[in-house]
Amino acid sequence: MCLFCKIVAGEIPSNKVYEDDKILAFRDIAPQAPTHILVIPKTHIPSLDGVNEENAEIVAHIFKTIPKIAAEEGLTNGYRLVSNCGPDACQTVPHLHFHILGGAKLAGQMG
């Protein structure tokens, strides 16, 4: 079981900011911005490459929910959304996740 699956199962604690029956959002333990939240599907999907007809609805739900999470966090002046896919992109946990980064003017470079 991967790290994020253990968080979903409650085996590893997290600082939750949002949860419903499909997704979980929690604060990153090594924040790269004043606000740094990870949004994950509760169903294990290894990366963006694992999105398919059977799980695309969950990913759509994530994208519908991210703006609500950002608004609740006060990110009214913008935020960055990042998803790393595979080892060359530095994906460190093999479970699809999206980073919401904001709370300050971010550097112009991506990542």
C-alpha positions in Angstrom: 0.0 0.0 0.0 1.4 3.4 -1.0 1.9 6.3 1.4 -1.2 8.2 0.2 -3.3 5.1 0.4 -2.2 4.7 4.0 -3.2 8.3 4.6 -6.7 7.7 3.1 -7.0 4.5 5.2 -6.2 6.6 8.4 -3.0 4.6 9.1 -0.9 7.8 8.7 -2.2 11.1 10.1 -2.6 14.1 7.9 -3.7 17.7 8.4 -6.9 17.5 6.4 -8.5 20.6 4.8 -11.2 18.8 2.7 -12.6 15.3 2.4 -15.6 13.7 0.7 -16.3 10.2 -0.5 -14.0 10.5 -3.6 -11.1 12.7 -2.6 -8.9 13.9 0.2 -7.0 17.2 0.5 -4.4 17.8 3.2 -1.5 20.2 3.9 1.9 19.2 2.5 4.5 18.3 5.2 7.2 20.1 3.3 5.4 23.2 2.0 6.9 25.0 -1.0 4.6 28.0 -0.6 2.7 29.6 2.3 -0.3 27.5 1.2 0.6 24.0 -0.1 -2.2 21.5 -0.2 -2.2 18.0 -1.8 -5.4 16.8 -3.4 -5.6 13.1 -4.0 -8.2 10.6 -5.1 -9.2 8.0 -2.5 -8.9 5.4 -5.2 -5.4 4.5 -6.1 -4.4 5.9 -9.5 -0.6 5.7 -10.0 -0.2 9.0 -11.9 -1.8 11.0 -14.7 -0.8 8.2 -17.0 -3.2 6.0 -15.1 -6.3 8.1 -15.8 -8.8 6.1 -17.9 -12.5 5.8 -18.7 -13.2 4.0 -15.4 -11.6 6.7 -13.1 -11.9 9.9 -15.2 -15.0 11.0 -13.2 -12.9 11.1 -10.0 -10.3 13.3 -11.7 -13.1 15.6 -13.0 -14.4 15.8 -9.4 -10.9 16.8 -8.3 -10.9 19.6 -10.8 -14.3 20.8 -9.8 -13.3 20.8 -6.1 -9.9 22.5 -6.3 -11.3 26.0 -6.9 -13.5 25.6 -3.8 -10.6 24.5 -1.7 -8.5 27.4 -3.0 -11.3 29.9 -2.2 -11.7 28.4 1.3 -7.9 28.9 1.8 -8.2 32.6 0.7 -6.3 32.1 -2.5 -8.3 34.8 -4.2 -5.4 36.3 -6.1 -4.4 33.1 -7.8 -2.7 29.8 -7.2 -0.5 27.3 -9.0 -1.7 23.7 -9.7 1.0 21.1 -10.3 1.0 17.3 -10.9 4.2 15.5 -11.5 4.0 12.4 -13.6 6.8 9.8 -13.3 10.3 9.8 -12.0 11.8 12.2 -14.5 9.2 14.8 -13.3 10.1 14.1 -9.7 6.9 12.3 -8.7 7.9 11.0 -5.3 4.7 9.2 -4.4 3.2 6.9 -7.0 -0.4 8.0 -6.4 -2.0 10.7 -8.5 -1.9 14.0 -6.6 -2.2 17.7 -7.3 -0.3 20.4 -5.5 -2.2 23.6 -4.8 0.4 26.3 -4.2 -0.4 29.9 -3.3 -0.5 32.5 -0.6 2.2 34.6 -2.1 3.5 35.8 -5.4 5.2 32.7 -6.8 8.3 32.6 -8.9 7.8 32.7 -12.7 9.3 29.2 -13.2 7.1 26.1 -13.1 7.6 23.4 -10.5 
